[in-house]
Amino acid sequence: MRDAYHEELDSISDSLVEMARLCGSAIGRATTAMLDADLKLAESVIAADEKVDDLQRGLETRAIQLLARQQPVATDLRIVVTSLRMSADLERSGDLAQHVAKVARLRFPSSPVPGDLQATLLEMGQLAQRLMAKAAEVIITKDVDLALQLEHDDDKMDDLHRTLFQHLMDDRWKHGIETAVDVTLLGRYYERFADHAVSVARRVVYLVTGDYADEIDPVLNAANAANGGNGAAEDA
């Protein structure tokens, strides 16, 4: 009976890893669709989000059944509850990748991103994909040091997000209001996607140690205090 119980816990973890990998692939493909004005690829990203949603629903069902049947305590309870929260982060990440693809579809046959910003958006997309790949690795390895590193890696995404706004606020902006809105939304989607990857890593830290990431890393604690204590990702 206990073997079956722990197999179910393992299957929940496996679902989280699969969700993270699907989200990482989705943001990469959505970025390509956006920059290349590839309608077929954009449509495939939009349709594929259903798989992430299905995985989350299945994970939630198994987790609730475990809570009801096994009434886990201590570490096992932390695994189940934290996994539910991670699945919500990952499901939202999938939605954000889908949003990028929908912008690409909306502006087809043109790209929504002007040529002078394509390199910045490409870098944001590549970084988002790397952050989610690291989040998947953290789920597998339960490596606290790697999880803490992920939050520092996210600083680069924040820098890129600020770069976009500098372009948008520049008096020399010549691409019009519609493009400005598209670029603003796209920057927000990538920034929030990265935040959800970081949130997954933070939850693994809590899962393994019972402590929050900013309690372990003084730098994160200071940054959290500067931001008013809002360390976890909020919904976009």
Phi, psi and omega in degrees: 000315180294326178298316179297323179297313181287331173296323179292320175299318179296323181293328176295316177298319179299322179294322177297317179297317180296319177299316181297319180292321177295320180293319177298316177296320183296317182291326177294314181289325178296322178297315178298316179299320181292314184283327183264359184053050183260098185295316181300317179293319178300316179298324181292324177294316180299315181292324185290343180298336179299327179296319177296317179297318179297318179296320179294317179298318178296319179296316180298319179299313180295321181295317180294321177297321177296317179298320182286317186277317190261339183046060184296154179230170175053232187298319182297321177295320178297322178299312184294311183294316180294323179297321177299319180290320178296321181296326177293319176300316184289321178298320178292324177300317177299320177297320182293321175298320178297321178300318178300315180296326179291325175295318178300317180295320182298323186264359177304138014268008177262162170276141178287351186252123178295157187304324184284353177246358184297321180296322179293315179293324176299316180296322177297318179295317179294320179294318178301318180295318179294320180297319180289326176297321177294321178299318177298318179296322178296319178299319182289312189271339187057036183276107184294319180299318178294322179297317179293325178297326182301321180295321178292323178299330182293342179302326180296321178296320178298321178297316180295322178297318177295323178300318178301315183292328176299320177294317183294327182271355181290134180299341182272003178304127187232014188260001175089170185289318183301314179293323178299319178296314180302312183294321177300313180295315181298316178300319178296318180299315180293319180296319180288323177303312179298320180298323179291324175298318177296320180299319176301314180298318178300321181291327175294321176303314179296320179301316185282318190256337188081001179244155177278153186303319183285350172278338181267321184252109182301328179295317178295323180298316180295318179295320179298317180297321180295331181266013178082017175086010182266081183275325184279155180291138174262162179290141178283000000 
